Every structure is written in C-alpha cells, then in structure tokens.
Amino acid sequence: MAFVIDKEKCIGCGACAGTCPVEAIGEDADKFAIDPEKCLSCGACAAGCPAEAISEE
C-alpha cells in the first residue's frame, strides 16, 4: 500500500513533510507529493495532515 496526497485538498502547509521519517515527501509545483519508492507506508504523514488530504491507496 502507498499513501497519496489529494492535491485538491492539500493546503500546501508542509506538515506532512515534517512528519515523514524517511523524507519521502517533497514539493511538487505548488503542492506536495509522496515518492512511492521512499515511502514506508507508516502513516505518519496522514496523521500529521491538518487538511486530511492524505490517504492510503
């Protein structure tokens, strides 16, 4: 399973990037994106997202 960011819900705050233990989240244009090759699927990003823009696929 992988986590994805819904770019329509994302507010661009960067909270998810700050909680990711493996730095799998980076800026993609004006929002953020998760690198699926680095992601551990730990869920820290989803738990830290105030906009609830991150879900598991």
Predicted model as a PDB file, atoms N, CA, C, CB and O in Angstrom, pLDDT in the B-factor column:
MODEL        1                                                                  
ATOM      1  N   MET A   1       0.835  -1.184   0.000  1.00 74.00           N  
ATOM      2  CA  MET A   1       0.000   0.000   0.000  1.00 74.00           C  
ATOM      3  C   MET A   1       0.880   1.247   0.000  1.00 74.00           C  
ATOM      4  CB  MET A   1      -0.950  -0.002   1.214  1.00 74.00           C  
ATOM      5  O   MET A   1       1.976   1.261   0.560  1.00 74.00           O  
ATOM      6  N   ALA A   2       0.375   2.271  -0.632  1.00 85.00           N  
ATOM      7  CA  ALA A   2       1.105   3.534  -0.691  1.00 85.00           C  
ATOM      8  C   ALA A   2       0.164   4.663  -0.294  1.00 85.00           C  
ATOM      9  CB  ALA A   2       1.697   3.777  -2.112  1.00 85.00           C  
ATOM     10  O   ALA A   2      -1.053   4.553  -0.444  1.00 85.00           O  
ATOM     11  N   PHE A   3       0.724   5.720   0.201  1.00 93.00           N  
ATOM     12  CA  PHE A   3      -0.045   6.897   0.558  1.00 93.00           C  
ATOM     13  C   PHE A   3       0.058   7.909  -0.573  1.00 93.00           C  
ATOM     14  CB  PHE A   3       0.450   7.504   1.897  1.00 93.00           C  
ATOM     15  O   PHE A   3       1.097   8.027  -1.222  1.00 93.00           O  
ATOM     16  N   VAL A   4      -1.029   8.637  -0.801  1.00 94.00           N  
ATOM     17  CA  VAL A   4      -1.079   9.657  -1.838  1.00 94.00           C  
ATOM     18  C   VAL A   4      -1.687  10.931  -1.263  1.00 94.00           C  
ATOM     19  CB  VAL A   4      -1.891   9.163  -3.062  1.00 94.00           C  
ATOM     20  O   VAL A   4      -2.461  10.893  -0.306  1.00 94.00           O  
ATOM     21  N   ILE A   5      -1.322  12.053  -1.864  1.00 94.00           N  
ATOM     22  CA  ILE A   5      -1.844  13.348  -1.444  1.00 94.00           C  
ATOM     23  C   ILE A   5      -2.859  13.818  -2.469  1.00 94.00           C  
ATOM     24  CB  ILE A   5      -0.704  14.390  -1.274  1.00 94.00           C  
ATOM     25  O   ILE A   5      -2.567  13.880  -3.663  1.00 94.00           O  
ATOM     26  N   ASP A   6      -4.046  14.146  -2.000  1.00 95.00           N  
ATOM     27  CA  ASP A   6      -5.085  14.708  -2.849  1.00 95.00           C  
ATOM     28  C   ASP A   6      -4.744  16.187  -3.029  1.00 95.00           C  
ATOM     29  CB  ASP A   6      -6.533  14.506  -2.227  1.00 95.00           C  
ATOM     30  O   ASP A   6      -4.882  16.973  -2.092  1.00 95.00           O  
ATOM     31  N   LYS A   7      -4.304  16.562  -4.215  1.00 91.00           N  
ATOM     32  CA  LYS A   7      -3.845  17.926  -4.459  1.00 91.00           C  
ATOM     33  C   LYS A   7      -4.965  18.962  -4.348  1.00 91.00           C  
ATOM     34  CB  LYS A   7      -3.214  18.011  -5.825  1.00 91.00           C  
ATOM     35  O   LYS A   7      -4.695  20.144  -4.136  1.00 91.00           O  
ATOM     36  N   GLU A   8      -6.203  18.532  -4.487  1.00 94.00           N  
ATOM     37  CA  GLU A   8      -7.310  19.468  -4.322  1.00 94.00           C  
ATOM     38  C   GLU A   8      -7.558  19.796  -2.850  1.00 94.00           C  
ATOM     39  CB  GLU A   8      -8.576  18.898  -4.948  1.00 94.00           C  
ATOM     40  O   GLU A   8      -8.001  20.897  -2.522  1.00 94.00           O  
ATOM     41  N   LYS A   9      -7.275  18.848  -1.974  1.00 95.00           N  
ATOM     42  CA  LYS A   9      -7.449  19.072  -0.533  1.00 95.00           C  
ATOM     43  C   LYS A   9      -6.203  19.671   0.116  1.00 95.00           C  
ATOM     44  CB  LYS A   9      -7.803  17.764   0.158  1.00 95.00           C  
ATOM     45  O   LYS A   9      -6.298  20.342   1.144  1.00 95.00           O  
ATOM     46  N   CYS A  10      -5.042  19.430  -0.479  1.00 93.00           N  
ATOM     47  CA  CYS A  10      -3.769  19.888   0.091  1.00 93.00           C  
ATOM     48  C   CYS A  10      -3.748  21.409   0.191  1.00 93.00           C  
ATOM     49  CB  CYS A  10      -2.579  19.392  -0.763  1.00 93.00           C  
ATOM     50  O   CYS A  10      -4.060  22.109  -0.772  1.00 93.00           O  
ATOM     51  N   ILE A  11      -3.376  21.914   1.368  1.00 93.00           N  
ATOM     52  CA  ILE A  11      -3.289  23.364   1.577  1.00 93.00           C  
ATOM     53  C   ILE A  11      -1.845  23.859   1.483  1.00 93.00           C  
ATOM     54  CB  ILE A  11      -3.881  23.740   2.941  1.00 93.00           C  
ATOM     55  O   ILE A  11      -1.586  25.048   1.668  1.00 93.00           O  
ATOM     56  N   GLY A  12      -0.916  22.966   1.201  1.00 91.00           N  
ATOM     57  CA  GLY A  12       0.481  23.349   0.997  1.00 91.00           C  
ATOM     58  C   GLY A  12       1.230  23.755   2.249  1.00 91.00           C  
ATOM     59  O   GLY A  12       2.214  24.489   2.164  1.00 91.00           O  
ATOM     60  N   CYS A  13       0.792  23.301   3.399  1.00 93.00           N  
ATOM     61  CA  CYS A  13       1.414  23.726   4.662  1.00 93.00           C  
ATOM     62  C   CYS A  13       2.745  23.031   4.955  1.00 93.00           C  
ATOM     63  CB  CYS A  13       0.463  23.469   5.802  1.00 93.00           C  
ATOM     64  O   CYS A  13       3.586  23.581   5.666  1.00 93.00           O  
ATOM     65  N   GLY A  14       2.943  21.815   4.406  1.00 93.00           N  
ATOM     66  CA  GLY A  14       4.190  21.089   4.626  1.00 93.00           C  
ATOM     67  C   GLY A  14       4.239  20.272   5.901  1.00 93.00           C  
ATOM     68  O   GLY A  14       5.283  19.703   6.222  1.00 93.00           O  
ATOM     69  N   ALA A  15       3.141  20.196   6.637  1.00 96.00           N  
ATOM     70  CA  ALA A  15       3.130  19.413   7.875  1.00 96.00           C  
ATOM     71  C   ALA A  15       3.476  17.954   7.605  1.00 96.00           C  
ATOM     72  CB  ALA A  15       1.762  19.510   8.556  1.00 96.00           C  
ATOM     73  O   ALA A  15       4.157  17.316   8.408  1.00 96.00           O  
ATOM     74  N   CYS A  16       3.015  17.431   6.491  1.00 95.00           N  
ATOM     75  CA  CYS A  16       3.273  16.030   6.145  1.00 95.00           C  
ATOM     76  C   CYS A  16       4.771  15.781   5.965  1.00 95.00           C  
ATOM     77  CB  CYS A  16       2.512  15.644   4.860  1.00 95.00           C  
ATOM     78  O   CYS A  16       5.302  14.776   6.436  1.00 95.00           O  
ATOM     79  N   ALA A  17       5.438  16.696   5.285  1.00 95.00           N  
ATOM     80  CA  ALA A  17       6.873  16.548   5.051  1.00 95.00           C  
ATOM     81  C   ALA A  17       7.641  16.569   6.372  1.00 95.00           C  
ATOM     82  CB  ALA A  17       7.385  17.663   4.119  1.00 95.00           C  
ATOM     83  O   ALA A  17       8.651  15.882   6.522  1.00 95.00           O  
ATOM     84  N   GLY A  18       7.160  17.352   7.315  1.00 95.00           N  
ATOM     85  CA  GLY A  18       7.809  17.440   8.614  1.00 95.00           C  
ATOM     86  C   GLY A  18       7.652  16.194   9.464  1.00 95.00           C  
ATOM     87  O   GLY A  18       8.456  15.954  10.364  1.00 95.00           O  
ATOM     88  N   THR A  19       6.627  15.400   9.192  1.00 96.00           N  
ATOM     89  CA  THR A  19       6.401  14.196   9.990  1.00 96.00           C  
ATOM     90  C   THR A  19       6.975  12.933   9.353  1.00 96.00           C  
ATOM     91  CB  THR A  19       4.928  14.013  10.217  1.00 96.00           C  
ATOM     92  O   THR A  19       7.080  11.903  10.019  1.00 96.00           O  
ATOM     93  N   CYS A  20       7.347  12.998   8.081  1.00 97.00           N  
ATOM     94  CA  CYS A  20       7.839  11.805   7.382  1.00 97.00           C  
ATOM     95  C   CYS A  20       9.237  11.424   7.873  1.00 97.00           C  
ATOM     96  CB  CYS A  20       7.858  12.043   5.855  1.00 97.00           C  
ATOM     97  O   CYS A  20      10.165  12.225   7.761  1.00 97.00           O  
ATOM     98  N   PRO A  21       9.402  10.212   8.416  1.00 97.00           N  
ATOM     99  CA  PRO A  21      10.701   9.810   8.971  1.00 97.00           C  
ATOM    100  C   PRO A  21      11.771   9.502   7.918  1.00 97.00           C  
ATOM    101  CB  PRO A  21      10.514   8.606   9.839  1.00 97.00           C  
ATOM    102  O   PRO A  21      12.954   9.412   8.249  1.00 97.00           O  
ATOM    103  N   VAL A  22      11.365   9.340   6.652  1.00 96.00           N  
ATOM    104  CA  VAL A  22      12.342   8.995   5.608  1.00 96.00           C  
ATOM    105  C   VAL A  22      12.421  10.054   4.510  1.00 96.00           C  
ATOM    106  CB  VAL A  22      11.988   7.650   4.989  1.00 96.00           C  
ATOM    107  O   VAL A  22      12.988   9.808   3.445  1.00 96.00           O  
ATOM    108  N   GLU A  23      11.855  11.227   4.769  1.00 96.00           N  
ATOM    109  CA  GLU A  23      11.881  12.343   3.817  1.00 96.00           C  
ATOM    110  C   GLU A  23      11.380  11.937   2.432  1.00 96.00           C  
ATOM    111  CB  GLU A  23      13.294  12.897   3.706  1.00 96.00           C  
ATOM    112  O   GLU A  23      12.003  12.251   1.418  1.00 96.00           O  
ATOM    113  N   ALA A  24      10.241  11.232   2.403  1.00 96.00           N  
ATOM    114  CA  ALA A  24       9.657  10.776   1.143  1.00 96.00           C  
ATOM    115  C   ALA A  24       8.712  11.803   0.535  1.00 96.00           C  
ATOM    116  CB  ALA A  24       8.920   9.474   1.358  1.00 96.00           C  
ATOM    117  O   ALA A  24       8.148  11.569  -0.534  1.00 96.00           O  
ATOM    118  N   ILE A  25       8.535  12.936   1.204  1.00 96.00           N  
ATOM    119  CA  ILE A  25       7.606  13.950   0.722  1.00 96.00           C  
ATOM    120  C   ILE A  25       8.366  15.216   0.356  1.00 96.00           C  
ATOM    121  CB  ILE A  25       6.527  14.252   1.780  1.00 96.00           C  
ATOM    122  O   ILE A  25       9.156  15.743   1.139  1.00 96.00           O  
ATOM    123  N   GLY A  26       8.103  15.684  -0.857  1.00 94.00           N  
ATOM    124  CA  GLY A  26       8.747  16.903  -1.323  1.00 94.00           C  
ATOM    125  C   GLY A  26       7.761  17.771  -2.070  1.00 94.00           C  
ATOM    126  O   GLY A  26       6.640  17.353  -2.361  1.00 94.00           O  
ATOM    127  N   GLU A  27       8.186  18.983  -2.379  1.00 88.00           N  
ATOM    128  CA  GLU A  27       7.315  19.903  -3.103  1.00 88.00           C  
ATOM    129  C   GLU A  27       7.240  19.513  -4.565  1.00 88.00           C  
ATOM    130  CB  GLU A  27       7.809  21.346  -2.961  1.00 88.00           C  
ATOM    131  O   GLU A  27       8.239  19.168  -5.198  1.00 88.00           O  
ATOM    132  N   ASP A  28       6.017  19.580  -5.082  1.00 76.00           N  
ATOM    133  CA  ASP A  28       5.737  19.277  -6.483  1.00 76.00           C  
ATOM    134  C   ASP A  28       4.923  20.454  -7.016  1.00 76.00           C  
ATOM    135  CB  ASP A  28       4.963  17.891  -6.655  1.00 76.00           C  
ATOM    136  O   ASP A  28       3.718  20.538  -6.779  1.00 76.00           O  
ATOM    137  N   ALA A  29       5.578  21.351  -7.728  1.00 76.00           N  
ATOM    138  CA  ALA A  29       4.958  22.604  -8.176  1.00 76.00           C  
ATOM    139  C   ALA A  29       4.577  23.411  -6.939  1.00 76.00           C  
ATOM    140  CB  ALA A  29       3.699  22.332  -9.086  1.00 76.00           C  
ATOM    141  O   ALA A  29       5.460  23.815  -6.183  1.00 76.00           O  
ATOM    142  N   ASP A  30       3.295  23.655  -6.715  1.00 73.00           N  
ATOM    143  CA  ASP A  30       2.888  24.463  -5.562  1.00 73.00           C  
ATOM    144  C   ASP A  30       2.333  23.638  -4.407  1.00 73.00           C  
ATOM    145  CB  ASP A  30       1.860  25.466  -5.988  1.00 73.00           C  
ATOM    146  O   ASP A  30       1.909  24.190  -3.391  1.00 73.00           O  
ATOM    147  N   LYS A  31       2.336  22.321  -4.564  1.00 84.00           N  
ATOM    148  CA  LYS A  31       1.829  21.432  -3.516  1.00 84.00           C  
ATOM    149  C   LYS A  31       2.902  20.407  -3.165  1.00 84.00           C  
ATOM    150  CB  LYS A  31       0.517  20.723  -3.969  1.00 84.00           C  
ATOM    151  O   LYS A  31       4.063  20.574  -3.538  1.00 84.00           O  
ATOM    152  N   PHE A  32       2.526  19.359  -2.458  1.00 92.00           N  
ATOM    153  CA  PHE A  32       3.469  18.333  -2.056  1.00 92.00           C  
ATOM    154  C   PHE A  32       3.131  17.002  -2.705  1.00 92.00           C  
ATOM    155  CB  PHE A  32       3.488  18.192  -0.544  1.00 92.00           C  
ATOM    156  O   PHE A  32       1.989  16.769  -3.103  1.00 92.00           O  
ATOM    157  N   ALA A  33       4.131  16.128  -2.811  1.00 93.00           N  
ATOM    158  CA  ALA A  33       3.940  14.803  -3.396  1.00 93.00           C  
ATOM    159  C   ALA A  33       4.759  13.792  -2.610  1.00 93.00           C  
ATOM    160  CB  ALA A  33       4.340  14.788  -4.898  1.00 93.00           C  
ATOM    161  O   ALA A  33       5.786  14.131  -2.020  1.00 93.00           O  
ATOM    162  N   ILE A  34       4.295  12.544  -2.607  1.00 94.00           N  
ATOM    163  CA  ILE A  34       4.971  11.460  -1.903  1.00 94.00           C  
ATOM    164  C   ILE A  34       5.700  10.591  -2.916  1.00 94.00           C  
ATOM    165  CB  ILE A  34       3.964  10.615  -1.073  1.00 94.00           C  
ATOM    166  O   ILE A  34       5.116  10.152  -3.907  1.00 94.00           O  
ATOM    167  N   ASP A  35       6.979  10.346  -2.659  1.00 94.00           N  
ATOM    168  CA  ASP A  35       7.772   9.459  -3.515  1.00 94.00           C  
ATOM    169  C   ASP A  35       7.467   8.026  -3.084  1.00 94.00           C  
ATOM    170  CB  ASP A  35       9.323   9.776  -3.414  1.00 94.00           C  
ATOM    171  O   ASP A  35       7.877   7.614  -1.999  1.00 94.00           O  
ATOM    172  N   PRO A  36       6.753   7.257  -3.915  1.00 92.00           N  
ATOM    173  CA  PRO A  36       6.361   5.906  -3.512  1.00 92.00           C  
ATOM    174  C   PRO A  36       7.530   4.949  -3.305  1.00 92.00           C  
ATOM    175  CB  PRO A  36       5.445   5.333  -4.535  1.00 92.00           C  
ATOM    176  O   PRO A  36       7.387   3.947  -2.604  1.00 92.00           O  
ATOM    177  N   GLU A  37       8.667   5.238  -3.894  1.00 94.00           N  
ATOM    178  CA  GLU A  37       9.836   4.372  -3.719  1.00 94.00           C  
ATOM    179  C   GLU A  37      10.488   4.563  -2.351  1.00 94.00           C  
ATOM    180  CB  GLU A  37      10.858   4.642  -4.818  1.00 94.00           C  
ATOM    181  O   GLU A  37      11.152   3.656  -1.849  1.00 94.00           O  
ATOM    182  N   LYS A  38      10.304   5.726  -1.752  1.00 95.00           N  
ATOM    183  CA  LYS A  38      10.867   6.008  -0.431  1.00 95.00           C  
ATOM    184  C   LYS A  38       9.874   5.749   0.699  1.00 95.00           C  
ATOM    185  CB  LYS A  38      11.340   7.443  -0.370  1.00 95.00           C  
ATOM    186  O   LYS A  38      10.271   5.481   1.833  1.00 95.00           O  
ATOM    187  N   CYS A  39       8.589   5.831   0.386  1.00 94.00           N  
ATOM    188  CA  CYS A  39       7.533   5.739   1.396  1.00 94.00           C  
ATOM    189  C   CYS A  39       7.533   4.375   2.091  1.00 94.00           C  
ATOM    190  CB  CYS A  39       6.168   5.996   0.755  1.00 94.00           C  
ATOM    191  O   CYS A  39       7.593   3.329   1.445  1.00 94.00           O  
ATOM    192  N   LEU A  40       7.464   4.416   3.425  1.00 94.00           N  
ATOM    193  CA  LEU A  40       7.414   3.195   4.240  1.00 94.00           C  
ATOM    194  C   LEU A  40       5.983   2.774   4.550  1.00 94.00           C  
ATOM    195  CB  LEU A  40       8.181   3.399   5.541  1.00 94.00           C  
ATOM    196  O   LEU A  40       5.761   1.728   5.160  1.00 94.00           O  
ATOM    197  N   SER A  41       5.022   3.574   4.140  1.00 94.00           N  
ATOM    198  CA  SER A  41       3.600   3.348   4.445  1.00 94.00           C  
ATOM    199  C   SER A  41       3.337   3.305   5.946  1.00 94.00           C  
ATOM    200  CB  SER A  41       3.125   2.046   3.805  1.00 94.00           C  
ATOM    201  O   SER A  41       2.523   2.512   6.420  1.00 94.00           O  
ATOM    202  N   CYS A  42       4.029   4.159   6.683  1.00 95.00           N  
ATOM    203  CA  CYS A  42       3.872   4.179   8.140  1.00 95.00           C  
ATOM    204  C   CYS A  42       2.650   4.985   8.587  1.00 95.00           C  
ATOM    205  CB  CYS A  42       5.124   4.750   8.784  1.00 95.00           C  
ATOM    206  O   CYS A  42       2.139   4.778   9.689  1.00 95.00           O  
ATOM    207  N   GLY A  43       2.175   5.913   7.726  1.00 96.00           N  
ATOM    208  CA  GLY A  43       1.007   6.704   8.056  1.00 96.00           C  
ATOM    209  C   GLY A  43       1.265   7.973   8.839  1.00 96.00           C  
ATOM    210  O   GLY A  43       0.319   8.682   9.181  1.00 96.00           O  
ATOM    211  N   ALA A  44       2.515   8.278   9.132  1.00 97.00           N  
ATOM    212  CA  ALA A  44       2.830   9.487   9.895  1.00 97.00           C  
ATOM    213  C   ALA A  44       2.361  10.738   9.164  1.00 97.00           C  
ATOM    214  CB  ALA A  44       4.333   9.571  10.164  1.00 97.00           C  
ATOM    215  O   ALA A  44       1.876  11.681   9.790  1.00 97.00           O  
ATOM    216  N   CYS A  45       2.503  10.749   7.856  1.00 97.00           N  
ATOM    217  CA  CYS A  45       2.095  11.917   7.070  1.00 97.00           C  
ATOM    218  C   CYS A  45       0.588  12.135   7.149  1.00 97.00           C  
ATOM    219  CB  CYS A  45       2.524  11.754   5.606  1.00 97.00           C  
ATOM    220  O   CYS A  45       0.131  13.266   7.318  1.00 97.00           O  
ATOM    221  N   ALA A  46      -0.177  11.064   7.029  1.00 97.00           N  
ATOM    222  CA  ALA A  46      -1.636  11.169   7.087  1.00 97.00           C  
ATOM    223  C   ALA A  46      -2.085  11.656   8.464  1.00 97.00           C  
ATOM    224  CB  ALA A  46      -2.289   9.810   6.762  1.00 97.00           C  
ATOM    225  O   ALA A  46      -3.001  12.471   8.574  1.00 97.00           O  
ATOM    226  N   ALA A  47      -1.446  11.161   9.488  1.00 96.00           N  
ATOM    227  CA  ALA A  47      -1.795  11.573  10.850  1.00 96.00           C  
ATOM    228  C   ALA A  47      -1.457  13.038  11.097  1.00 96.00           C  
ATOM    229  CB  ALA A  47      -1.073  10.695  11.871  1.00 96.00           C  
ATOM    230  O   ALA A  47      -2.131  13.709  11.877  1.00 96.00           O  
ATOM    231  N   GLY A  48      -0.416  13.535  10.436  1.00 96.00           N  
ATOM    232  CA  GLY A  48       0.019  14.914  10.646  1.00 96.00           C  
ATOM    233  C   GLY A  48      -0.610  15.933   9.727  1.00 96.00           C  
ATOM    234  O   GLY A  48      -0.338  17.126   9.862  1.00 96.00           O  
ATOM    235  N   CYS A  49      -1.443  15.502   8.795  1.00 97.00           N  
ATOM    236  CA  CYS A  49      -2.045  16.425   7.815  1.00 97.00           C  
ATOM    237  C   CYS A  49      -3.302  17.081   8.381  1.00 97.00           C  
ATOM    238  CB  CYS A  49      -2.386  15.678   6.507  1.00 97.00           C  
ATOM    239  O   CYS A  49      -4.295  16.399   8.634  1.00 97.00           O  
ATOM    240  N   PRO A  50      -3.266  18.403   8.582  1.00 97.00           N  
ATOM    241  CA  PRO A  50      -4.439  19.079   9.143  1.00 97.00           C  
ATOM    242  C   PRO A  50      -5.611  19.161   8.155  1.00 97.00           C  
ATOM    243  CB  PRO A  50      -4.057  20.476   9.592  1.00 97.00           C  
ATOM    244  O   PRO A  50      -6.751  19.372   8.569  1.00 97.00           O  
ATOM    245  N   ALA A  51      -5.341  18.998   6.860  1.00 97.00           N  
ATOM    246  CA  ALA A  51      -6.397  19.083   5.850  1.00 97.00           C  
ATOM    247  C   ALA A  51      -6.980  17.719   5.494  1.00 97.00           C  
ATOM    248  CB  ALA A  51      -5.862  19.745   4.601  1.00 97.00           C  
ATOM    249  O   ALA A  51      -7.889  17.620   4.669  1.00 97.00           O  
ATOM    250  N   GLU A  52      -6.456  16.679   6.114  1.00 97.00           N  
ATOM    251  CA  GLU A  52      -6.876  15.304   5.822  1.00 97.00           C  
ATOM    252  C   GLU A  52      -6.817  15.007   4.323  1.00 97.00           C  
ATOM    253  CB  GLU A  52      -8.297  15.062   6.346  1.00 97.00           C  
ATOM    254  O   GLU A  52      -7.728  14.407   3.753  1.00 97.00           O  
ATOM    255  N   ALA A  53      -5.707  15.448   3.697  1.00 97.00           N  
ATOM    256  CA  ALA A  53      -5.532  15.317   2.256  1.00 97.00           C  
ATOM    257  C   ALA A  53      -4.752  14.058   1.866  1.00 97.00           C  
ATOM    258  CB  ALA A  53      -4.827  16.539   1.716  1.00 97.00           C  
ATOM    259  O   ALA A  53      -4.529  13.810   0.681  1.00 97.00           O  
ATOM    260  N   ILE A  54      -4.343  13.274   2.846  1.00 97.00           N  
ATOM    261  CA  ILE A  54      -3.523  12.105   2.554  1.00 97.00           C  
ATOM    262  C   ILE A  54      -4.295  10.829   2.876  1.00 97.00           C  
ATOM    263  CB  ILE A  54      -2.204  12.153   3.350  1.00 97.00           C  
ATOM    264  O   ILE A  54      -4.883  10.689   3.948  1.00 97.00           O  
ATOM    265  N   SER A  55      -4.276   9.908   1.921  1.00 96.00           N  
ATOM    266  CA  SER A  55      -4.964   8.637   2.122  1.00 96.00           C  
ATOM    267  C   SER A  55      -4.124   7.506   1.577  1.00 96.00           C  
ATOM    268  CB  SER A  55      -6.345   8.646   1.454  1.00 96.00           C  
ATOM    269  O   SER A  55      -3.187   7.714   0.807  1.00 96.00           O  
ATOM    270  N   GLU A  56      -4.481   6.302   1.994  1.00 92.00           N  
ATOM    271  CA  GLU A  56      -3.769   5.090   1.547  1.00 92.00           C  
ATOM    272  C   GLU A  56      -4.464   4.555   0.309  1.00 92.00           C  
ATOM    273  CB  GLU A  56      -3.723   3.997   2.674  1.00 92.00           C  
ATOM    274  O   GLU A  56      -5.690   4.456   0.263  1.00 92.00           O  
ATOM    275  N   GLU A  57      -3.677   4.217  -0.680  1.00 85.00           N  
ATOM    276  CA  GLU A  57      -4.218   3.661  -1.931  1.00 85.00           C  
ATOM    277  C   GLU A  57      -4.138   2.180  -1.937  1.00 85.00           C  
ATOM    278  CB  GLU A  57      -3.491   4.207  -3.132  1.00 85.00           C  
ATOM    279  O   GLU A  57      -4.547   1.544  -2.908  1.00 85.00           O  
TER     280      GLU A  57                                                      
ENDMDL                                                                          
END                                                                             
